[in-house]
Amino acid sequence: MRISNNTIKIFSFFVFSVYGLTVTSCVSPEIIVKYDKTFKSSQPRIMTEKNMNLWEMVLIPAGNFKMGSTNGLEDEIPQHNAFTDNFYIDKYEVTCYQYMVFCELTGHPKPENWPGGYLALSKYFEPVRFISYQDAEDYAEWLGKTIPTETQWEKAARGVDGRVYPWGDDWFDDAARTIEDKFSLPQFVGWHGDYSASPYGVLDMAGNVFEWTSTWYNAYPNSSAESEYFGSIVKVIRGGSFENSKELASTTYRGIAYPNIVYSNIGFRCAFIPPNREELPPTIIILPDGTVQW
């Protein structure tokens, strides 16, 4: 991985047509248009021209936070103090576009829901799905990153005040896509904007797709929970999905999944442990060529 203090612009443009709407965008690193929120509408419209750098990562500062729930499911209890060191986490879920770049440059197998290995341009900015935990780990390693632990994921999602959802304690329909929205696909990453933001500005950590963590499913310290799945059997997944109810999109819900199986509702984002530096900027960018922009 190369370290750079310079800002690098990648000029790679494309034009494609979605349901009759012509979209011009810079796929690395900017998106300037997105679908209408209704997604299946025959009249998509430009909602915003907010630039999004898909490779951006957000700093989660070192310190303690409240992990778990006081009144959730048995495996979410007890709420307890947990600690993380400084780390960065992807601001957005890894997109199909980013995963395609990885596959093209490394020869890694493409997801099974890409017919013939072809990724439709209309799906570039959906979160990638149908990938195993190992696939996610391979992608992360390619960029010099890791898959976040369950502890890292929860801190990035809720901050230090024990909130139920990334944006607060009350559910907000316009902040996440869950099964209540009655759509058969996830939404483009970043679609809900700051409505979905965690205290650190990380987006889409509730709904859309569950996200792999590197943590094996086990009971919390001082928990009375029991499960046949405890041990090195299944990985913890977090955040809920478009195929699941909003109750599963809380910051404390602990889903589980076999790491060697691919799922239609699981994607991921990556973490990055910074080297020892005197100053850590609030955001960084790690590009496919291994350059880290500080």
N, C-alpha and C positions, 0 to 999 in steps of 0.2 A: 504494500500500500504506500503510495506516495503522498507526501504532505505538501500543500501549497498554500501560500498566503494570497495568491492571486485569484481574482474572480474570472472564471472561464465561462464563456457563452457558447452553447452548442446550437448552431443554426441548422436545424433539420425540420423542414416543413412538409406538411402533406395536406391534401384536399380530399375530402370524401363526402358522400351524400348519405344522409340518414333520414328515411321516411320523407324524402323530398327536400330536406334542409341541407344546404351546402355548408360545410364546416371547414374553416381554415384554421389550422392550429400548429403550434410549434411543440412537437411531442417531447423534446428534450431541451429545456426543462419546463416549458410553459404550456398551459392550457388556457385558452381565452374564451371558450364557449362550452356550454354543457346542455344536456337535455332539459326540456321542461320537466318539472318535478313529477308530473303524472307518468312519465316514462313511456307509457304505451299510447300516448296521445298521437293522433295523426297530424297534429299541428305543433310539433316541437318549436320551441322559441328560445332565443338567447336570453338567459336569466341574468348573467353577470359577465363582466370582462375582468374578473379578478384573476390575476396570475397565480398559478400554483406550481411550485417547484417540487416535483414528485420525489426528488432525492433528498429533500430537506429533513433534518433531524432536530429534535428539540431537547434541550438540556433539562434533566431532572436532577435537582441539586441534592447533595448528600443530606441525610438526616433521618429522624424517626417519623413514623406516621401511624395512624390507626388502621390496622388490617383486620378484615373479617367483620362479622356482624354481631349485634347484641340480641337480635330476635329473628335471624334468618334460618335457613335450613341447618340441620345438625352439623354438617361438615363445614359450615361457614362460621361456626361458633367454637371458641369464644373470640370476641374482639380482643386484639392484643397489640402491643407496640412492636413494630418491626422497623428494621433499619436498612437503608440502601446507601451505598457510596454513590458518588457522582456517576451518572451515565446519560447517554443520549438515546432517544427512541424515535423511530420514524414518525413524522407528523401524520402521514397517511398510511393506510393499509397498502401493502405491495400490490401494484396493479398488474393486469394482464400484459400491458405494454412492457413494464419493467421485467417481468418474468420472461417475456419473449426475447428481450435483449440478452438476458442470461442464457437462455437455451440456444440462441443463435451463435453466441460467442463461445460457448463451452461444449455444445453438442449434447447437453442434458435433454432427456426425453421431455416432450411437451405434454401438458395435461390432456386427459382423455376426452374432455369436452371441447377440444379444438379439433373439429373434423379434419382428418388427413393432416393434422399438425398445422392447420391454417387458422390464424386468429383474425376474425373479422375486425375491420377498423372500428366498427361501431361498438366493440367491446374493449377497446384499448384501455379505457379508464375505469372499468369495473375492477373490483378486487379479484385477484387470481384465486381460483378454487380448484378442487379435485387434485390437490397435492398432498402427499404424505408429510409427516413430520420430517423425515429424512430429506425430502425434496426442499422443504423450507430451510433446513439446516445447511444444505448444499448451497442454496442461494445466498444465505447470510455469510457463509464462509467465503464465497466468491468476492464479496465486497469487504471482507475483513471485519464483519459484524458477527453477532450472535443472535439466537432467539432469546427474547427476554424471559427471565424467570417469572414465576407467578407473582412473587413479591414485587419485582420491578414493574410488571404490568399493572398491578393494582395501584401502586403509588402513582404511576403516570396517569391513571384514569381518574383518581379521586383526590389527589393531593393529600394534605395533612389533617383535614377536618372531618374525615369519616363520612363524607356525603354518599348518598345512595346511588346517584347517577353522576356521570362526569360533569354535568352542568348544575347539579344541585340535588335537593332531596325529593322533588316532585317530578313526576313524569311529564314530558313535554313532547307532544305528537310530532312537532316539526323538527325535532332534533335527531331522529333515528328512524331507520326502516326496520320494522318487525312484521310478524305475520298479520298483525291487525291491519296493515296497509293493503294486504291482499294482492301483492305482486309476486310473480314467480322468479324474479331476478333481483340481485342486489343493486343498489344505486351506485352511480359514479362516486368515487372517493371524493371527499371534501364537499359533496353536494349541499349538505346542511350547514356548511360554513361554521361561523362562530356559535351558532345555536348548539352544536354538538361538542364544543370544545371543553376539554378538561381544564382544571386550574392552570395547567402549564401550556395550554394551547394545542394539545394533541387532539386530532379530530377522529370522529367515527369509532370511538371506543365503546359505544353502545349500539347494538343492532348491526345491520348490514351483513357481516360474516363473523362467526366465531373466529378467534385467533389462537394459534398454537402458542403454548409456553413450553419452556424446556423442563418444567417441573413434573416429576412423577406424582401421581395422586396419592396423598397420604393425609392422615389427620393432623390438625393443627396442634401445637403444644397445649397440654392440659385439656384436650378435647375428649369427650366421651363417645365420639362418633366411631362407628364400626362399619367396615365395608369389605366385601370379598375382593374388591378391586384395589385396595390399599397395597402398596409395594411398587415394584418396577414393572407394572402391567399396562397402565394407561397414563397418558399425559393429560394434564389439566389444560382445558381450553377456556377462554374468557370472552365476555362481551356480548353474547347473544347473537342472533342472526335474523335475516329476513324470513327464515322458515320457522322461527320460534317466537313465543309470546314475549311481551315486554318484561314480564317478571324475570326472564332469564337474561335480560340486558342490564341488570344492576352491576355495580362495581364489585360486588362480593360473590355473585353466583359462580360456582365452580362446576363447569361442565367437564366431561371426560371423553377421551377418544383414543382408540388404538393407534399407535404411531405409524404402523405399517399399512394403514388403510386410508384411502382417499375419500373425501366427503364433499357433498354438494354445497355445504354451508360453512366450511372452514377455510379460512385464509390465514394470513399472518402479517406481522410487521417485525422489524428487526431492532435490536439494541446495539449500542457501541460503547465500549469502555474506553474513555479518553486516556491518552498517555499523561504522565505528570506534566502539567503546565501551570504557569503562574496564574493565567487567566483562562477561563472557559467561557466562550461566547454563548449567548442564549440559543443560537441555532448554528448548525454546520450543514455542509452538503458533502456527501460522498458519492462521487460519480463512478460510472462503470469502468473507467480506466484506472480506478484505485486512488484517484486524487481526492484528498480531503481539503475542503475549502474552509479555513478558519476565519 
